[in-house]
Every structure is written in structure tokens, then in C-alpha cells.
């Protein structure tokens, strides 16, 4: 009953979850434009609306996960099966009615399942880490976040490697089946004390500050994700390089994540996370000065910023999980709030930055003047730096003590 958790199972499940996250934003719009002639504007509107729904429902899904904690293995299996079926419906089944409506329905099922599974998975990690010797939260985070980053990398290139989007959906369904099997002994529900509700988390000053750090720390990635394609195409004038740059970015993060986790076990998680944040500022700041043809320089920036992302993804959730083990052992509601904060940044970035770019005279794929391109560079490079500085300032004020993570 008290056996140590099998960390490779956590890594595999994280890879499956991540494959249904960011890669969908890469694959699904292009597939529906090419196959069914749906307009990009319509797809963008649907994606934004679904993201807003996703943001609102996360705290509610956190509460649901808390109430179903005694049957977590069953509810997780149902959610995984639903997500795999929706992926098949999205890519391997011809829409039985209007393609745009089918697109919205399938993505709603994928996103809702993804959110519920993410909340359950991270909440389970809180109690599972307690059964590890040494710095359990950092050990588990290394496996979990490395697996997630490798899943993003694999899913980003899978349609090219395995013969199209139908093959990608089938491969995902197989991966989902293996992930359910590998994790079936790890779902144990809440730790002693169960769910404690949102107020327990929000009343704790350390938890509140960590949520704010997560907000300001996730915002730079949201900004760069929103503007990435425009920056590569218009500022660097390097169309066709988007895929290689993305793969380089996430591979760098995956390779760096274990290194950051191991370093944190000896030097302290907060101190190492601050180092990663400074590396992120240096990376984003360097992008401001790039221009047409600076592809090699941008490749180096992708390597450095990807490595910094590895620190963010590994250490900040570990800090939050360690705090939840102390104040809210069930952690489902807590990670519902955590998921809400992370996703809110994506929705907010999309709804603020794109209109600002348009107001500044920028036209996607068009002939843009120096002023519009400079605005693009500032939004892509300078805004993330300012947000990271806010996150650094907040993290530096949190009184957690290194012993709370690295015992």
C-alpha cells in the first residue's frame, strides 16, 4: 500500500497528456483548412472561445476531481478514453455535419478531458511524492515534466513521421491505452485530509504568491506562443522554419529539465528557478534586436529560452505541490486554480496582443513597415522580459525556506 510510486509511469502519462495539448494548436487548424476549407479566422474565433470556456471550467473541474477522489482511477480512465475518441473524431473521422461545428465539439471534449486529467494527475503527484525518499516533489517533477516535454516534441512531428493526421490520431489512442495501463496502480485518490476547498489555498499567503508567480511566469510563454509564427515569418523572414524552431525549443526544455531538477536538490529550488528566470530574460531580450535572416541567432535563442522553460516547468510546480502537501493534501481544487491561472494567460495574450499589433499597422504575411515590425519585436521580446521581472520580484519575497522543498 505504501510502495514508492513508479516514476516512469508518471513520465509516460505526462507525455500522453502533453501530446493532446500544445500540438493541437499546431495541427488542428492547418488540417481543417487543408481538408475542409474552413477559414483561419473562423477557426481562430472558435479556439479563443473554447479557451475561455476552458479557463472558466478549470476551478469547477478541480472541485469535481476532489469529489471523485475515491474513484479516481475510474474517472481518469473514462476521461482518457473520451479524449482519445475525440482525437480520432477530430483527425480520423469525416465530419458528419458542418466541419467547423464538428471541430468545436471534438475540441471541447479534448480540452475538457485534458483539463480534468491534468488536475487529477498533478494532485496525485502531491501524495505520491510523499512516498519517495529524499526530495520527492523534485524527483517526481523531473520525470513528469521531462515526459511532458518529450510528448510535445513527439506529437509536434508525428503527422510527418507516421503518415498523416489519421495516423497521428491512431498513435495517440495507442499511447493513451498504454498510459492508462502504466498508471493504473498509481491512482490512490487524496492524501489524508482530502480536499479542503479553494479558500484554504487562497487564504494561505505563500500559496497566493505562488499562484501570482505562476501567472506572471506563464505570461511570457503565452506572449511568445501567440506571436511566434508572426515573428518567424515577418520579422525573421524565415517561413518554413517554424517547425524546426519549435522542435529545437521543446527538445532543449526536455533535455534541461532533469538538470534543473537535480541542481535544485542540492542548491535549492527557489534559487535555481531564479537563475532560470534570468536566463529567460536574457533570451527574450536578445530577440528584440533580430531582423531578417537572423535564423542562426534565433536558433540559439530557442535553445536558451527552451532550457529556461525546463526550469519553469519542473521547479515551480514542485514548489506549489510541496506547499499543497502542507496546507491542502487533496490538492485537486488547488491544481484547478493552478490550471486556471496558466490558461488565463493564453486567452489574455491572444485577446490583447493581436489587436494591438493590428492597431500598430501590422499585417500577417503582408508588406510591413519598419514601425510595425519594431512593434512586433517589442511585444515578442520586451513584454516577456517585463513580466519575468515581475515574477522574479514576487518569488524573491516568498518566505518558503529551502527546506520546504529540499529537505
Buried (B, 14 or more C-beta within 10 A) or exposed (E): EEEEBBBEBBBBBBBBBBBBBBBBEBBBBEBBBEEBEBEEEBBEEBBBEBBBBBBEBBBBBBBBBBEBBEEBBEBBBBBBBBBBBBBBBBBBBEBEEEBBEBBBBBBBBBBBBBBBBBBBBBBBBBBBBBBBEEBBBBBBBBBBBBBBBBBBBBBBBBBEEEEBBBBBBBBBBEBBBEBBEBBEEBBBBBBEBBBBBBEBBBEBEBBBBBBBBBBBBBBBBBBBBBBBBBBBBBBBBBEEBBEBBBBBBBBBBBBBBBBBBBBBBEEBBBEBBBBBBBBBBBBBBBBBEBEEEBBEBBBEBBBBBBBBBBBBBBBBBBBBBBBBBEBBBBBBBBBBBBBBBBBBBBBBBBEBBBEEBEEBEBEEEEEBEEEBBBBBBEBBBBBBBBBBBBBBEBBEEBEBEEEBBBE
